[in-house]
Amino acid sequence: MKVTTVAPTGTFAKMPGVSEGIHPIYGRHFLRRVRFSMTDLAQAANVACFEFEGDQVEPDILNQSGNTMVVTFPTKDKLVAGVEAMGLRACVTS
């Protein structure tokens, strides 16, 4: 019996917070930037909430219409968080 699978990559892996496969960890902590449409009332409300909570919100410099805002989220790599949750400390070797 043969089974075909598709590895979770890109957004498909980020949505459930799983590994994108065998890729190395880019950084233990990083800034994830997400674009939000200000013409969508639900997205605009989310942006206002994120800004109120202290997240960095700025206009999208690639979209000169002013209808898109970028929110920056400080993020810890999911694998690093999992290792720390087990009470272990990840070491970096070079």
PDB file of N, CA, C and O in Angstrom:
ATOM      1  N   MET A   1       0.848  -1.167   0.000  1.00  0.00           N
ATOM      2  CA  MET A   1       0.000   0.000   0.000  1.00  0.00           C
ATOM      3  C   MET A   1       0.896   1.233   0.000  1.00  0.00           C
ATOM      4  O   MET A   1       1.875   1.308   0.742  1.00  0.00           O
ATOM      5  N   LYS A   2       0.549   2.171  -0.826  1.00  0.00           N
ATOM      6  CA  LYS A   2       1.301   3.414  -0.901  1.00  0.00           C
ATOM      7  C   LYS A   2       0.445   4.545  -0.354  1.00  0.00           C
ATOM      8  O   LYS A   2      -0.772   4.583  -0.537  1.00  0.00           O
ATOM      9  N   VAL A   3       1.111   5.451   0.314  1.00  0.00           N
ATOM     10  CA  VAL A   3       0.425   6.610   0.875  1.00  0.00           C
ATOM     11  C   VAL A   3       1.192   7.853   0.454  1.00  0.00           C
ATOM     12  O   VAL A   3       2.417   7.901   0.567  1.00  0.00           O
ATOM     13  N   THR A   4       0.488   8.833  -0.019  1.00  0.00           N
ATOM     14  CA  THR A   4       1.100  10.091  -0.399  1.00  0.00           C
ATOM     15  C   THR A   4       0.754  11.136   0.655  1.00  0.00           C
ATOM     16  O   THR A   4      -0.397  11.256   1.076  1.00  0.00           O
ATOM     17  N   THR A   5       1.753  11.876   1.065  1.00  0.00           N
ATOM     18  CA  THR A   5       1.511  12.941   2.034  1.00  0.00           C
ATOM     19  C   THR A   5       2.099  14.237   1.518  1.00  0.00           C
ATOM     20  O   THR A   5       2.962  14.237   0.640  1.00  0.00           O
ATOM     21  N   VAL A   6       1.637  15.311   2.055  1.00  0.00           N
ATOM     22  CA  VAL A   6       2.173  16.629   1.744  1.00  0.00           C
ATOM     23  C   VAL A   6       2.645  17.227   3.052  1.00  0.00           C
ATOM     24  O   VAL A   6       1.879  17.347   4.008  1.00  0.00           O
ATOM     25  N   ALA A   7       3.915  17.601   3.085  1.00  0.00           N
ATOM     26  CA  ALA A   7       4.476  18.178   4.313  1.00  0.00           C
ATOM     27  C   ALA A   7       3.820  19.519   4.609  1.00  0.00           C
ATOM     28  O   ALA A   7       3.560  20.292   3.686  1.00  0.00           O
ATOM     29  N   PRO A   8       3.547  19.811   5.876  1.00  0.00           N
ATOM     30  CA  PRO A   8       3.001  21.129   6.199  1.00  0.00           C
ATOM     31  C   PRO A   8       4.094  22.188   6.033  1.00  0.00           C
ATOM     32  O   PRO A   8       5.102  22.162   6.739  1.00  0.00           O
ATOM     33  N   THR A   9       3.892  23.100   5.114  1.00  0.00           N
ATOM     34  CA  THR A   9       4.866  24.162   4.886  1.00  0.00           C
ATOM     35  C   THR A   9       4.149  25.494   4.888  1.00  0.00           C
ATOM     36  O   THR A   9       2.925  25.551   4.773  1.00  0.00           O
ATOM     37  N   GLY A  10       4.907  26.557   5.017  1.00  0.00           N
ATOM     38  CA  GLY A  10       4.338  27.897   4.948  1.00  0.00           C
ATOM     39  C   GLY A  10       3.214  28.113   5.934  1.00  0.00           C
ATOM     40  O   GLY A  10       3.310  27.732   7.101  1.00  0.00           O
ATOM     41  N   THR A  11       2.144  28.728   5.454  1.00  0.00           N
ATOM     42  CA  THR A  11       0.990  29.052   6.297  1.00  0.00           C
ATOM     43  C   THR A  11       0.332  27.805   6.860  1.00  0.00           C
ATOM     44  O   THR A  11      -0.171  27.823   7.983  1.00  0.00           O
ATOM     45  N   PHE A  12       0.327  26.721   6.092  1.00  0.00           N
ATOM     46  CA  PHE A  12      -0.308  25.492   6.575  1.00  0.00           C
ATOM     47  C   PHE A  12       0.358  24.979   7.845  1.00  0.00           C
ATOM     48  O   PHE A  12      -0.310  24.357   8.671  1.00  0.00           O
ATOM     49  N   ALA A  13       1.644  25.219   8.023  1.00  0.00           N
ATOM     50  CA  ALA A  13       2.325  24.803   9.247  1.00  0.00           C
ATOM     51  C   ALA A  13       2.189  25.855  10.340  1.00  0.00           C
ATOM     52  O   ALA A  13       2.096  25.515  11.520  1.00  0.00           O
ATOM     53  N   LYS A  14       2.176  27.122   9.959  1.00  0.00           N
ATOM     54  CA  LYS A  14       2.121  28.191  10.959  1.00  0.00           C
ATOM     55  C   LYS A  14       0.771  28.264  11.663  1.00  0.00           C
ATOM     56  O   LYS A  14       0.708  28.580  12.851  1.00  0.00           O
ATOM     57  N   MET A  15      -0.304  27.975  10.941  1.00  0.00           N
ATOM     58  CA  MET A  15      -1.641  28.085  11.545  1.00  0.00           C
ATOM     59  C   MET A  15      -1.813  27.164  12.748  1.00  0.00           C
ATOM     60  O   MET A  15      -2.252  27.629  13.800  1.00  0.00           O
ATOM     61  N   PRO A  16      -1.483  25.868  12.637  1.00  0.00           N
ATOM     62  CA  PRO A  16      -1.610  25.018  13.824  1.00  0.00           C
ATOM     63  C   PRO A  16      -0.386  25.056  14.728  1.00  0.00           C
ATOM     64  O   PRO A  16      -0.390  24.441  15.795  1.00  0.00           O
ATOM     65  N   GLY A  17       0.674  25.777  14.313  1.00  0.00           N
ATOM     66  CA  GLY A  17       1.872  25.886  15.150  1.00  0.00           C
ATOM     67  C   GLY A  17       2.717  24.634  15.158  1.00  0.00           C
ATOM     68  O   GLY A  17       3.253  24.256  16.200  1.00  0.00           O
ATOM     69  N   VAL A  18       2.846  23.978  14.008  1.00  0.00           N
ATOM     70  CA  VAL A  18       3.673  22.780  13.917  1.00  0.00           C
ATOM     71  C   VAL A  18       4.935  23.079  13.116  1.00  0.00           C
ATOM     72  O   VAL A  18       5.044  24.117  12.464  1.00  0.00           O
ATOM     73  N   SER A  19       5.877  22.156  13.179  1.00  0.00           N
ATOM     74  CA  SER A  19       7.131  22.307  12.450  1.00  0.00           C
ATOM     75  C   SER A  19       6.870  22.246  10.949  1.00  0.00           C
ATOM     76  O   SER A  19       5.966  21.546  10.491  1.00  0.00           O
ATOM     77  N   GLU A  20       7.660  22.975  10.204  1.00  0.00           N
ATOM     78  CA  GLU A  20       7.543  22.959   8.748  1.00  0.00           C
ATOM     79  C   GLU A  20       8.348  21.816   8.148  1.00  0.00           C
ATOM     80  O   GLU A  20       8.606  21.806   6.945  1.00  0.00           O
ATOM     81  N   GLY A  21       8.737  20.874   8.956  1.00  0.00           N
ATOM     82  CA  GLY A  21       9.489  19.731   8.445  1.00  0.00           C
ATOM     83  C   GLY A  21      10.887  19.698   9.006  1.00  0.00           C
ATOM     84  O   GLY A  21      11.094  19.927  10.198  1.00  0.00           O
ATOM     85  N   ILE A  22      11.846  19.416   8.153  1.00  0.00           N
ATOM     86  CA  ILE A  22      13.217  19.213   8.589  1.00  0.00           C
ATOM     87  C   ILE A  22      14.045  20.506   8.582  1.00  0.00           C
ATOM     88  O   ILE A  22      15.261  20.469   8.767  1.00  0.00           O
ATOM     89  N   HIS A  23      13.390  21.624   8.370  1.00  0.00           N
ATOM     90  CA  HIS A  23      14.108  22.894   8.314  1.00  0.00           C
ATOM     91  C   HIS A  23      14.754  23.216   9.663  1.00  0.00           C
ATOM     92  O   HIS A  23      14.161  22.964  10.712  1.00  0.00           O
ATOM     93  N   PRO A  24      15.969  23.773   9.636  1.00  0.00           N
ATOM     94  CA  PRO A  24      16.600  24.152  10.906  1.00  0.00           C
ATOM     95  C   PRO A  24      15.878  25.353  11.527  1.00  0.00           C
ATOM     96  O   PRO A  24      15.164  26.087  10.844  1.00  0.00           O
ATOM     97  N   ILE A  25      16.078  25.533  12.814  1.00  0.00           N
ATOM     98  CA  ILE A  25      15.481  26.682  13.505  1.00  0.00           C
ATOM     99  C   ILE A  25      16.192  27.944  13.033  1.00  0.00           C
ATOM    100  O   ILE A  25      17.416  28.043  13.121  1.00  0.00           O
ATOM    101  N   TYR A  26      15.427  28.903  12.536  1.00  0.00           N
ATOM    102  CA  TYR A  26      15.995  30.167  12.060  1.00  0.00           C
ATOM    103  C   TYR A  26      16.497  31.001  13.231  1.00  0.00           C
ATOM    104  O   TYR A  26      17.589  31.566  13.182  1.00  0.00           O
ATOM    105  N   GLY A  27      15.706  31.070  14.259  1.00  0.00           N
ATOM    106  CA  GLY A  27      16.076  31.837  15.439  1.00  0.00           C
ATOM    107  C   GLY A  27      15.199  31.418  16.601  1.00  0.00           C
ATOM    108  O   GLY A  27      14.025  31.099  16.410  1.00  0.00           O
ATOM    109  N   ARG A  28      15.752  31.413  17.800  1.00  0.00           N
ATOM    110  CA  ARG A  28      14.963  31.043  18.977  1.00  0.00           C
ATOM    111  C   ARG A  28      13.815  32.016  19.183  1.00  0.00           C
ATOM    112  O   ARG A  28      12.697  31.623  19.515  1.00  0.00           O
ATOM    113  N   HIS A  29      14.109  33.281  18.982  1.00  0.00           N
ATOM    114  CA  HIS A  29      13.110  34.338  19.097  1.00  0.00           C
ATOM    115  C   HIS A  29      13.201  35.169  17.823  1.00  0.00           C
ATOM    116  O   HIS A  29      14.288  35.394  17.292  1.00  0.00           O
ATOM    117  N   PHE A  30      12.055  35.617  17.345  1.00  0.00           N
ATOM    118  CA  PHE A  30      12.050  36.415  16.128  1.00  0.00           C
ATOM    119  C   PHE A  30      10.805  37.287  16.117  1.00  0.00           C
ATOM    120  O   PHE A  30       9.908  37.119  16.943  1.00  0.00           O
ATOM    121  N   LEU A  31      10.763  38.209  15.183  1.00  0.00           N
ATOM    122  CA  LEU A  31       9.612  39.091  15.033  1.00  0.00           C
ATOM    123  C   LEU A  31       8.793  38.618  13.842  1.00  0.00           C
ATOM    124  O   LEU A  31       9.286  38.581  12.715  1.00  0.00           O
ATOM    125  N   ARG A  32       7.540  38.258  14.097  1.00  0.00           N
ATOM    126  CA  ARG A  32       6.634  37.862  13.017  1.00  0.00           C
ATOM    127  C   ARG A  32       5.774  39.068  12.685  1.00  0.00           C
ATOM    128  O   ARG A  32       5.103  39.626  13.554  1.00  0.00           O
ATOM    129  N   ARG A  33       5.800  39.464  11.417  1.00  0.00           N
ATOM    130  CA  ARG A  33       5.008  40.613  10.978  1.00  0.00           C
ATOM    131  C   ARG A  33       3.835  40.116  10.137  1.00  0.00           C
ATOM    132  O   ARG A  33       4.007  39.332   9.203  1.00  0.00           O
ATOM    133  N   VAL A  34       2.627  40.594  10.492  1.00  0.00           N
ATOM    134  CA  VAL A  34       1.406  40.161   9.826  1.00  0.00           C
ATOM    135  C   VAL A  34       0.677  41.393   9.304  1.00  0.00           C
ATOM    136  O   VAL A  34       0.504  42.379  10.021  1.00  0.00           O
ATOM    137  N   ARG A  35       0.254  41.321   8.045  1.00  0.00           N
ATOM    138  CA  ARG A  35      -0.492  42.423   7.429  1.00  0.00           C
ATOM    139  C   ARG A  35      -1.990  42.244   7.665  1.00  0.00           C
ATOM    140  O   ARG A  35      -2.520  41.135   7.588  1.00  0.00           O
ATOM    141  N   PHE A  36      -2.657  43.356   7.953  1.00  0.00           N
ATOM    142  CA  PHE A  36      -4.101  43.359   8.174  1.00  0.00           C
ATOM    143  C   PHE A  36      -4.744  44.415   7.281  1.00  0.00           C
ATOM    144  O   PHE A  36      -4.223  45.522   7.145  1.00  0.00           O
ATOM    145  N   SER A  37      -5.870  44.071   6.677  1.00  0.00           N
ATOM    146  CA  SER A  37      -6.619  45.002   5.841  1.00  0.00           C
ATOM    147  C   SER A  37      -7.481  45.896   6.725  1.00  0.00           C
ATOM    148  O   SER A  37      -8.266  45.404   7.536  1.00  0.00           O
ATOM    149  N   MET A  38      -7.335  47.190   6.569  1.00  0.00           N
ATOM    150  CA  MET A  38      -8.128  48.118   7.373  1.00  0.00           C
ATOM    151  C   MET A  38      -9.509  48.346   6.767  1.00  0.00           C
ATOM    152  O   MET A  38     -10.350  49.005   7.378  1.00  0.00           O
ATOM    153  N   THR A  39      -9.753  47.805   5.564  1.00  0.00           N
ATOM    154  CA  THR A  39     -11.087  47.909   4.965  1.00  0.00           C
ATOM    155  C   THR A  39     -12.018  46.818   5.484  1.00  0.00           C
ATOM    156  O   THR A  39     -13.233  46.900   5.303  1.00  0.00           O
ATOM    157  N   ASP A  40     -11.453  45.795   6.129  1.00  0.00           N
ATOM    158  CA  ASP A  40     -12.242  44.726   6.747  1.00  0.00           C
ATOM    159  C   ASP A  40     -12.453  45.107   8.214  1.00  0.00           C
ATOM    160  O   ASP A  40     -11.486  45.225   8.966  1.00  0.00           O
ATOM    161  N   LEU A  41     -13.691  45.296   8.620  1.00  0.00           N
ATOM    162  CA  LEU A  41     -13.978  45.790   9.970  1.00  0.00           C
ATOM    163  C   LEU A  41     -13.444  44.869  11.065  1.00  0.00           C
ATOM    164  O   LEU A  41     -12.968  45.350  12.093  1.00  0.00           O
ATOM    165  N   ALA A  42     -13.515  43.560  10.862  1.00  0.00           N
ATOM    166  CA  ALA A  42     -13.017  42.617  11.870  1.00  0.00           C
ATOM    167  C   ALA A  42     -11.497  42.727  12.000  1.00  0.00           C
ATOM    168  O   ALA A  42     -10.962  42.708  13.109  1.00  0.00           O
ATOM    169  N   GLN A  43     -10.806  42.843  10.865  1.00  0.00           N
ATOM    170  CA  GLN A  43      -9.352  42.975  10.920  1.00  0.00           C
ATOM    171  C   GLN A  43      -8.948  44.319  11.529  1.00  0.00           C
ATOM    172  O   GLN A  43      -7.985  44.389  12.293  1.00  0.00           O
ATOM    173  N   ALA A  44      -9.671  45.371  11.199  1.00  0.00           N
ATOM    174  CA  ALA A  44      -9.384  46.693  11.767  1.00  0.00           C
ATOM    175  C   ALA A  44      -9.579  46.679  13.286  1.00  0.00           C
ATOM    176  O   ALA A  44      -8.808  47.300  14.018  1.00  0.00           O
ATOM    177  N   ALA A  45     -10.611  45.969  13.758  1.00  0.00           N
ATOM    178  CA  ALA A  45     -10.847  45.849  15.201  1.00  0.00           C
ATOM    179  C   ALA A  45      -9.707  45.078  15.860  1.00  0.00           C
ATOM    180  O   ALA A  45      -9.279  45.429  16.960  1.00  0.00           O
ATOM    181  N   ASN A  46      -9.210  44.029  15.200  1.00  0.00           N
ATOM    182  CA  ASN A  46      -8.074  43.281  15.741  1.00  0.00           C
ATOM    183  C   ASN A  46      -6.840  44.162  15.841  1.00  0.00           C
ATOM    184  O   ASN A  46      -6.117  44.109  16.836  1.00  0.00           O
ATOM    185  N   VAL A  47      -6.594  44.966  14.824  1.00  0.00           N
ATOM    186  CA  VAL A  47      -5.434  45.861  14.842  1.00  0.00           C
ATOM    187  C   VAL A  47      -5.540  46.835  16.018  1.00  0.00           C
ATOM    188  O   VAL A  47      -4.555  47.072  16.717  1.00  0.00           O
ATOM    189  N   ALA A  48      -6.723  47.394  16.235  1.00  0.00           N
ATOM    190  CA  ALA A  48      -6.922  48.310  17.360  1.00  0.00           C
ATOM    191  C   ALA A  48      -6.663  47.608  18.685  1.00  0.00           C
ATOM    192  O   ALA A  48      -6.073  48.191  19.595  1.00  0.00           O
ATOM    193  N   CYS A  49      -7.100  46.364  18.794  1.00  0.00           N
ATOM    194  CA  CYS A  49      -6.882  45.583  20.014  1.00  0.00           C
ATOM    195  C   CYS A  49      -5.390  45.313  20.227  1.00  0.00           C
ATOM    196  O   CYS A  49      -4.878  45.470  21.335  1.00  0.00           O
ATOM    197  N   PHE A  50      -4.694  44.903  19.154  1.00  0.00           N
ATOM    198  CA  PHE A  50      -3.256  44.638  19.271  1.00  0.00           C
ATOM    199  C   PHE A  50      -2.501  45.900  19.674  1.00  0.00           C
ATOM    200  O   PHE A  50      -1.589  45.850  20.499  1.00  0.00           O
ATOM    201  N   GLU A  51      -2.887  47.031  19.088  1.00  0.00           N
ATOM    202  CA  GLU A  51      -2.218  48.293  19.426  1.00  0.00           C
ATOM    203  C   GLU A  51      -2.476  48.668  20.882  1.00  0.00           C
ATOM    204  O   GLU A  51      -1.567  49.126  21.575  1.00  0.00           O
ATOM    205  N   PHE A  52      -3.711  48.474  21.352  1.00  0.00           N
ATOM    206  CA  PHE A  52      -4.061  48.749  22.742  1.00  0.00           C
ATOM    207  C   PHE A  52      -3.240  47.879  23.692  1.00  0.00           C
ATOM    208  O   PHE A  52      -2.843  48.326  24.768  1.00  0.00           O
ATOM    209  N   GLU A  53      -2.986  46.624  23.285  1.00  0.00           N
ATOM    210  CA  GLU A  53      -2.215  45.699  24.122  1.00  0.00           C
ATOM    211  C   GLU A  53      -0.706  45.946  24.060  1.00  0.00           C
ATOM    212  O   GLU A  53       0.061  45.282  24.757  1.00  0.00           O
ATOM    213  N   GLY A  54      -0.281  46.901  23.227  1.00  0.00           N
ATOM    214  CA  GLY A  54       1.129  47.272  23.199  1.00  0.00           C
ATOM    215  C   GLY A  54       1.945  46.686  22.061  1.00  0.00           C
ATOM    216  O   GLY A  54       3.159  46.884  22.005  1.00  0.00           O
ATOM    217  N   ASP A  55       1.296  45.965  21.151  1.00  0.00           N
ATOM    218  CA  ASP A  55       2.023  45.447  19.993  1.00  0.00           C
ATOM    219  C   ASP A  55       2.346  46.591  19.040  1.00  0.00           C
ATOM    220  O   ASP A  55       1.597  47.564  18.949  1.00  0.00           O
ATOM    221  N   GLN A  56       3.461  46.467  18.333  1.00  0.00           N
ATOM    222  CA  GLN A  56       3.860  47.501  17.381  1.00  0.00           C
ATOM    223  C   GLN A  56       2.961  47.431  16.152  1.00  0.00           C
ATOM    224  O   GLN A  56       2.833  46.378  15.527  1.00  0.00           O
ATOM    225  N   VAL A  57       2.343  48.555  15.810  1.00  0.00           N
ATOM    226  CA  VAL A  57       1.469  48.651  14.644  1.00  0.00           C
ATOM    227  C   VAL A  57       1.976  49.795  13.785  1.00  0.00           C
ATOM    228  O   VAL A  57       2.219  50.895  14.282  1.00  0.00           O
ATOM    229  N   GLU A  58       2.138  49.529  12.476  1.00  0.00           N
ATOM    230  CA  GLU A  58       2.626  50.578  11.578  1.00  0.00           C
ATOM    231  C   GLU A  58       2.019  50.387  10.188  1.00  0.00           C
ATOM    232  O   GLU A  58       1.595  49.284   9.843  1.00  0.00           O
ATOM    233  N   PRO A  59       1.977  51.453   9.393  1.00  0.00           N
ATOM    234  CA  PRO A  59       1.448  51.327   8.033  1.00  0.00           C
ATOM    235  C   PRO A  59       2.339  50.412   7.195  1.00  0.00           C
ATOM    236  O   PRO A  59       3.554  50.356   7.389  1.00  0.00           O
ATOM    237  N   ASP A  60       1.717  49.705   6.269  1.00  0.00           N
ATOM    238  CA  ASP A  60       2.452  48.851   5.339  1.00  0.00           C
ATOM    239  C   ASP A  60       3.115  49.753   4.302  1.00  0.00           C
ATOM    240  O   ASP A  60       2.423  50.401   3.517  1.00  0.00           O
ATOM    241  N   ILE A  61       4.441  49.801   4.288  1.00  0.00           N
ATOM    242  CA  ILE A  61       5.149  50.699   3.361  1.00  0.00           C
ATOM    243  C   ILE A  61       5.083  50.192   1.918  1.00  0.00           C
ATOM    244  O   ILE A  61       5.363  50.945   0.985  1.00  0.00           O
ATOM    245  N   LEU A  62       4.714  48.923   1.730  1.00  0.00           N
ATOM    246  CA  LEU A  62       4.607  48.381   0.375  1.00  0.00           C
ATOM    247  C   LEU A  62       3.246  48.658  -0.254  1.00  0.00           C
ATOM    248  O   LEU A  62       3.079  48.496  -1.463  1.00  0.00           O
ATOM    249  N   ASN A  63       2.270  49.076   0.557  1.00  0.00           N
ATOM    250  CA  ASN A  63       0.930  49.369   0.072  1.00  0.00           C
ATOM    251  C   ASN A  63       0.644  50.838   0.378  1.00  0.00           C
ATOM    252  O   ASN A  63       0.282  51.188   1.502  1.00  0.00           O
ATOM    253  N   GLN A  64       0.807  51.677  -0.613  1.00  0.00           N
ATOM    254  CA  GLN A  64       0.692  53.125  -0.411  1.00  0.00           C
ATOM    255  C   GLN A  64      -0.756  53.607  -0.262  1.00  0.00           C
ATOM    256  O   GLN A  64      -0.983  54.795  -0.031  1.00  0.00           O
ATOM    257  N   SER A  65      -1.734  52.711  -0.388  1.00  0.00           N
ATOM    258  CA  SER A  65      -3.140  53.111  -0.256  1.00  0.00           C
ATOM    259  C   SER A  65      -3.492  53.490   1.176  1.00  0.00           C
ATOM    260  O   SER A  65      -4.461  54.213   1.408  1.00  0.00           O
ATOM    261  N   GLY A  66      -2.709  53.005   2.139  1.00  0.00           N
ATOM    262  CA  GLY A  66      -3.017  53.268   3.542  1.00  0.00           C
ATOM    263  C   GLY A  66      -4.065  52.317   4.102  1.00  0.00           C
ATOM    264  O   GLY A  66      -4.498  52.471   5.244  1.00  0.00           O
ATOM    265  N   ASN A  67      -4.470  51.342   3.311  1.00  0.00           N
ATOM    266  CA  ASN A  67      -5.504  50.397   3.742  1.00  0.00           C
ATOM    267  C   ASN A  67      -4.949  49.160   4.430  1.00  0.00           C
ATOM    268  O   ASN A  67      -5.713  48.274   4.812  1.00  0.00           O
ATOM    269  N   THR A  68      -3.639  49.084   4.596  1.00  0.00           N
ATOM    270  CA  THR A  68      -3.023  47.905   5.200  1.00  0.00           C
ATOM    271  C   THR A  68      -2.101  48.324   6.333  1.00  0.00           C
ATOM    272  O   THR A  68      -1.267  49.215   6.177  1.00  0.00           O
ATOM    273  N   MET A  69      -2.265  47.668   7.473  1.00  0.00           N
ATOM    274  CA  MET A  69      -1.388  47.912   8.621  1.00  0.00           C
ATOM    275  C   MET A  69      -0.603  46.634   8.902  1.00  0.00           C
ATOM    276  O   MET A  69      -1.067  45.531   8.614  1.00  0.00           O
ATOM    277  N   VAL A  70       0.582  46.795   9.464  1.00  0.00           N
ATOM    278  CA  VAL A  70       1.441  45.665   9.812  1.00  0.00           C
ATOM    279  C   VAL A  70       1.579  45.623  11.328  1.00  0.00           C
ATOM    280  O   VAL A  70       1.923  46.622  11.959  1.00  0.00           O
ATOM    281  N   VAL A  71       1.309  44.456  11.903  1.00  0.00           N
ATOM    282  CA  VAL A  71       1.458  44.258  13.345  1.00  0.00           C
ATOM    283  C   VAL A  71       2.648  43.338  13.563  1.00  0.00           C
ATOM    284  O   VAL A  71       2.770  42.305  12.904  1.00  0.00           O
ATOM    285  N   THR A  72       3.529  43.715  14.492  1.00  0.00           N
ATOM    286  CA  THR A  72       4.719  42.926  14.802  1.00  0.00           C
ATOM    287  C   THR A  72       4.490  42.170  16.104  1.00  0.00           C
ATOM    288  O   THR A  72       4.153  42.757  17.132  1.00  0.00           O
ATOM    289  N   PHE A  73       4.682  40.847  16.037  1.00  0.00           N
ATOM    290  CA  PHE A  73       4.499  39.990  17.201  1.00  0.00           C
ATOM    291  C   PHE A  73       5.839  39.356  17.585  1.00  0.00           C
ATOM    292  O   PHE A  73       6.394  38.589  16.800  1.00  0.00           O
ATOM    293  N   PRO A  74       6.376  39.662  18.787  1.00  0.00           N
ATOM    294  CA  PRO A  74       7.565  38.919  19.250  1.00  0.00           C
ATOM    295  C   PRO A  74       7.166  37.449  19.411  1.00  0.00           C
ATOM    296  O   PRO A  74       6.142  37.146  20.024  1.00  0.00           O
ATOM    297  N   THR A  75       7.971  36.542  18.865  1.00  0.00           N
ATOM    298  CA  THR A  75       7.609  35.131  18.806  1.00  0.00           C
ATOM    299  C   THR A  75       8.763  34.249  19.255  1.00  0.00           C
ATOM    300  O   THR A  75       9.925  34.537  18.969  1.00  0.00           O
ATOM    301  N   LYS A  76       8.435  33.174  19.962  1.00  0.00           N
ATOM    302  CA  LYS A  76       9.424  32.158  20.333  1.00  0.00           C
ATOM    303  C   LYS A  76       9.185  30.956  19.437  1.00  0.00           C
ATOM    304  O   LYS A  76       8.040  30.543  19.254  1.00  0.00           O
ATOM    305  N   ASP A  77      10.247  30.385  18.874  1.00  0.00           N
ATOM    306  CA  ASP A  77      10.106  29.223  18.014  1.00  0.00           C
ATOM    307  C   ASP A  77       9.374  28.112  18.752  1.00  0.00           C
ATOM    308  O   ASP A  77       9.653  27.853  19.922  1.00  0.00           O
ATOM    309  N   LYS A  78       8.440  27.456  18.076  1.00  0.00           N
ATOM    310  CA  LYS A  78       7.600  26.419  18.681  1.00  0.00           C
ATOM    311  C   LYS A  78       8.430  25.267  19.244  1.00  0.00           C
ATOM    312  O   LYS A  78       8.113  24.747  20.315  1.00  0.00           O
ATOM    313  N   LEU A  79       9.483  24.861  18.542  1.00  0.00           N
ATOM    314  CA  LEU A  79      10.323  23.760  19.012  1.00  0.00           C
ATOM    315  C   LEU A  79      11.082  24.164  20.278  1.00  0.00           C
ATOM    316  O   LEU A  79      11.196  23.368  21.209  1.00  0.00           O
ATOM    317  N   VAL A  80      11.596  25.382  20.318  1.00  0.00           N
ATOM    318  CA  VAL A  80      12.294  25.876  21.501  1.00  0.00           C
ATOM    319  C   VAL A  80      11.334  25.919  22.689  1.00  0.00           C
ATOM    320  O   VAL A  80      11.695  25.506  23.791  1.00  0.00           O
ATOM    321  N   ALA A  81      10.121  26.413  22.475  1.00  0.00           N
ATOM    322  CA  ALA A  81       9.125  26.473  23.546  1.00  0.00           C
ATOM    323  C   ALA A  81       8.796  25.070  24.057  1.00  0.00           C
ATOM    324  O   ALA A  81       8.634  24.874  25.262  1.00  0.00           O
ATOM    325  N   GLY A  82       8.697  24.092  23.149  1.00  0.00           N
ATOM    326  CA  GLY A  82       8.404  22.720  23.554  1.00  0.00           C
ATOM    327  C   GLY A  82       9.505  22.097  24.385  1.00  0.00           C
ATOM    328  O   GLY A  82       9.241  21.396  25.362  1.00  0.00           O
ATOM    329  N   VAL A  83      10.755  22.360  23.988  1.00  0.00           N
ATOM    330  CA  VAL A  83      11.901  21.838  24.740  1.00  0.00           C
ATOM    331  C   VAL A  83      11.929  22.459  26.137  1.00  0.00           C
ATOM    332  O   VAL A  83      12.152  21.758  27.123  1.00  0.00           O
ATOM    333  N   GLU A  84      11.704  23.760  26.221  1.00  0.00           N
ATOM    334  CA  GLU A  84      11.697  24.435  27.522  1.00  0.00           C
ATOM    335  C   GLU A  84      10.536  23.948  28.388  1.00  0.00           C
ATOM    336  O   GLU A  84      10.678  23.856  29.607  1.00  0.00           O
ATOM    337  N   ALA A  85       9.394  23.635  27.778  1.00  0.00           N
ATOM    338  CA  ALA A  85       8.241  23.137  28.533  1.00  0.00           C
ATOM    339  C   ALA A  85       8.513  21.788  29.162  1.00  0.00           C
ATOM    340  O   ALA A  85       7.893  21.436  30.165  1.00  0.00           O
ATOM    341  N   MET A  86       9.434  21.026  28.586  1.00  0.00           N
ATOM    342  CA  MET A  86       9.816  19.728  29.138  1.00  0.00           C
ATOM    343  C   MET A  86      10.861  19.876  30.243  1.00  0.00           C
ATOM    344  O   MET A  86      11.316  18.885  30.814  1.00  0.00           O
ATOM    345  N   GLY A  87      11.237  21.125  30.540  1.00  0.00           N
ATOM    346  CA  GLY A  87      12.227  21.362  31.593  1.00  0.00           C
ATOM    347  C   GLY A  87      13.659  21.222  31.110  1.00  0.00           C
ATOM    348  O   GLY A  87      14.584  21.153  31.919  1.00  0.00           O
ATOM    349  N   LEU A  88      13.848  21.179  29.795  1.00  0.00           N
ATOM    350  CA  LEU A  88      15.195  21.042  29.233  1.00  0.00           C
ATOM    351  C   LEU A  88      15.673  22.384  28.746  1.00  0.00           C
ATOM    352  O   LEU A  88      14.885  23.314  28.576  1.00  0.00           O
ATOM    353  N   ARG A  89      16.957  22.481  28.523  1.00  0.00           N
ATOM    354  CA  ARG A  89      17.546  23.717  28.017  1.00  0.00           C
ATOM    355  C   ARG A  89      18.226  23.403  26.699  1.00  0.00           C
ATOM    356  O   ARG A  89      19.109  22.547  26.637  1.00  0.00           O
ATOM    357  N   ALA A  90      17.823  24.082  25.663  1.00  0.00           N
ATOM    358  CA  ALA A  90      18.429  23.857  24.340  1.00  0.00           C
ATOM    359  C   ALA A  90      19.799  24.524  24.300  1.00  0.00           C
ATOM    360  O   ALA A  90      19.944  25.683  24.690  1.00  0.00           O
ATOM    361  N   CYS A  91      20.790  23.798  23.833  1.00  0.00           N
ATOM    362  CA  CYS A  91      22.156  24.317  23.721  1.00  0.00           C
ATOM    363  C   CYS A  91      22.459  24.587  22.257  1.00  0.00           C
ATOM    364  O   CYS A  91      21.973  23.895  21.363  1.00  0.00           O
ATOM    365  N   VAL A  92      23.267  25.598  22.037  1.00  0.00           N
ATOM    366  CA  VAL A  92      23.682  25.928  20.687  1.00  0.00           C
ATOM    367  C   VAL A  92      25.151  25.586  20.574  1.00  0.00           C
ATOM    368  O   VAL A  92      25.963  26.023  21.389  1.00  0.00           O
ATOM    369  N   THR A  93      25.495  24.799  19.557  1.00  0.00           N
ATOM    370  CA  THR A  93      26.900  24.466  19.314  1.00  0.00           C
ATOM    371  C   THR A  93      27.278  24.987  17.947  1.00  0.00           C
ATOM    372  O   THR A  93      26.433  25.112  17.061  1.00  0.00           O
ATOM    373  N   SER A  94      28.539  25.287  17.784  1.00  0.00           N
ATOM    374  CA  SER A  94      28.972  25.775  16.479  1.00  0.00           C
ATOM    375  C   SER A  94      30.115  24.958  15.965  1.00  0.00           C
ATOM    376  O   SER A  94      30.619  25.219  14.873  1.00  0.00           O
TER     377      SER A  94
END
